[in-house]
């Protein structure tokens, strides 16, 4: 009897955790980086770009945190008896998975132990057939934002149409403001292509 190997596909959580210490062994920076690890067949189109993409940005973020924050944290600790370690955190969530698309939201957070956290959000929607990231124009006609969202002049200047997530119930666009991110939603039916939400390919 001939057995064929099933295509295997999964997304698991990987992490980089490290405490950066000073000469006395005290913690200067706490690094907690979590990222999605895509496990798939070598011939899977996602293997060319997406698989390496998240590990690369996770390692880059952790390295930058050490390089950019260490000196400032050490100087702060010498002059502040109430010193609180700096922190660099990366989180992720999977927003969509089907035979056609795979979507993620990545959030980076940096804190100096005293002031407001600096938070940055990135999104990716991968087309699984070709292993490439989908841009806004792949899903939408350009005029749809003007016809759907009511934005102030200030918001229009900072609105990034590429910062969107594909979710089970529709699309979410994120607009960064002074108090975090605002979310604007569009239904799946707003897309110019048909999107099947049922996932039949994962094992």
C-alpha positions in Angstrom: 0.0 0.0 0.0 1.3 3.4 -0.9 1.2 6.1 1.8 1.4 9.7 0.9 2.7 12.3 3.3 0.1 14.9 4.3 1.0 18.5 4.0 1.7 19.8 7.4 1.1 23.4 8.4 1.1 25.1 11.8 1.8 28.4 13.6 3.4 28.2 17.0 4.6 30.7 19.5 8.4 31.3 19.8 10.1 33.7 22.2 13.3 35.5 23.0 13.6 36.4 26.7 16.6 38.1 28.1 17.5 40.4 31.1 20.3 42.9 30.4 22.4 43.4 33.5 24.8 46.0 34.7 28.2 45.3 36.2 26.6 44.6 39.6 24.2 42.1 38.2 21.2 44.4 38.5 18.6 44.3 35.7 18.7 47.3 33.3 16.4 46.0 30.6 13.9 43.2 30.4 13.4 41.9 26.9 10.4 39.7 26.1 9.9 39.1 22.4 7.3 36.6 21.1 6.8 35.9 17.5 4.9 33.4 15.3 6.9 30.5 13.9 5.4 29.1 10.7 6.1 25.5 10.2 5.3 24.2 6.7 6.6 22.0 3.9 9.8 23.2 2.2 7.8 23.6 -1.1 5.2 25.7 0.6 5.3 29.3 -1.0 5.3 30.8 2.5 8.7 29.1 3.2 10.4 31.6 0.9 9.5 34.8 2.8 7.1 34.5 5.7 8.9 31.8 7.6 12.0 33.8 8.0 10.3 37.2 8.2 9.1 36.9 11.8 12.3 35.5 13.2 14.3 38.2 11.5 12.2 41.1 12.9 12.1 39.5 16.4 15.9 39.2 16.5 16.3 42.7 15.1 14.0 44.2 17.6 15.7 42.5 20.6 19.1 43.5 19.3 18.1 47.1 18.8 16.6 47.3 22.3 19.9 46.3 23.8 21.9 48.7 21.6 19.6 51.7 21.9 18.5 51.4 25.6 21.5 50.1 27.5 23.4 53.3 27.9 20.4 55.4 28.9 19.2 52.7 31.3 22.6 52.5 33.0 22.8 56.3 33.4 19.3 56.5 34.8 20.0 53.8 37.3 23.1 55.6 38.6 21.0 58.8 39.3 17.7 57.3 40.3 17.3 55.5 43.6 13.8 54.4 42.5 15.0 53.0 39.2 12.7 50.6 37.4 14.1 48.4 34.6 13.4 49.4 31.0 11.4 47.0 28.9 11.1 45.9 25.3 8.2 43.7 24.4 6.9 42.2 21.1 3.6 40.5 20.9 1.6 38.9 18.1 -1.8 37.5 17.2 -3.0 35.5 14.3 -6.1 37.2 12.9 -6.9 34.9 10.0 -6.1 31.5 8.6 -7.5 29.8 5.6 -6.2 27.9 2.5 -5.9 31.2 0.8 -4.7 33.7 3.4 -2.8 34.0 6.7 -3.0 37.2 8.7 -1.1 38.6 11.7 -0.9 41.6 13.9 2.5 42.4 15.5 2.9 45.0 18.3 6.1 46.4 19.6 6.2 48.1 23.0 9.2 50.0 24.6 9.1 51.5 28.1 11.7 53.5 30.0 10.3 52.6 33.4 8.7 56.0 34.0 7.0 57.7 31.1 4.4 56.5 28.7 5.0 53.3 26.7 5.9 53.7 23.0 3.7 51.3 21.0 4.0 50.5 17.3 1.7 48.1 15.4 2.4 46.3 12.2 0.2 44.0 10.1 0.7 41.3 7.5 -1.7 39.4 5.2 0.0 36.6 3.3 -1.4 35.1 0.2 -0.6 31.4 0.6 -0.7 30.5 -3.1 2.3 32.7 -3.8 3.8 33.4 -0.4 3.6 37.1 -0.8 2.2 40.0 1.4 -1.0 41.5 0.2 -1.2 45.2 -0.1 -4.4 47.4 0.2 -5.0 47.5 -3.6 -5.2 43.7 -3.7 -8.4 43.7 -1.7 -9.9 47.1 -2.3 -10.7 49.9 -4.7 -8.9 53.1 -3.7 -12.1 55.1 -3.3 -13.6 52.8 -0.6 -11.9 54.6 2.3 -13.2 58.0 1.4 -16.7 56.6 0.9 -16.7 54.6 4.2 -14.5 56.3 6.9 -15.1 59.7 8.3 -11.7 61.2 9.2 -10.6 64.6 10.4 -8.0 66.5 8.4 -5.3 65.5 10.9 -6.3 61.8 10.8 -6.3 61.8 7.1 -2.6 62.9 7.1 -1.6 60.1 9.5 -3.9 57.3 8.2 -1.9 54.4 6.7 -4.1 52.3 4.4 -1.6 49.5 4.5 -2.0 49.1 8.2 -4.9 46.7 8.1 -5.7 43.2 9.3 -7.8 40.5 7.7 -10.0 38.9 10.4 -12.7 36.3 10.4 -15.5 38.9 10.5 -14.0 41.5 8.2 -11.1 43.9 7.8 -9.7 46.1 10.6 -7.7 49.3 9.9 -5.6 50.9 12.6 -5.0 54.6 13.1 -2.4 55.6 15.6 -3.4 58.4 18.0 -2.1 60.0 21.2 -4.0 57.5 23.3 -3.3 54.3 21.3 -4.9 52.9 18.1 -8.3 53.5 16.8 -10.0 50.7 14.8 -12.0 51.2 11.7 -13.8 48.1 10.3 -15.0 46.9 6.9 -16.9 43.7 6.2 -15.4 40.9 4.1 -18.0 41.8 1.4 -16.2 45.2 0.9 -13.3 43.3 -0.7 -13.2 43.2 -4.5 -12.3 39.5 -4.3 -14.2 36.6 -2.7 -12.7 35.5 0.7 -13.5 32.0 2.0 -13.1 31.9 5.7 -13.3 28.1 6.1 -9.9 26.5 6.7 -9.6 23.1 5.1 -5.9 22.8 4.5 -4.3 22.8 7.9 -3.6 19.4 9.5 
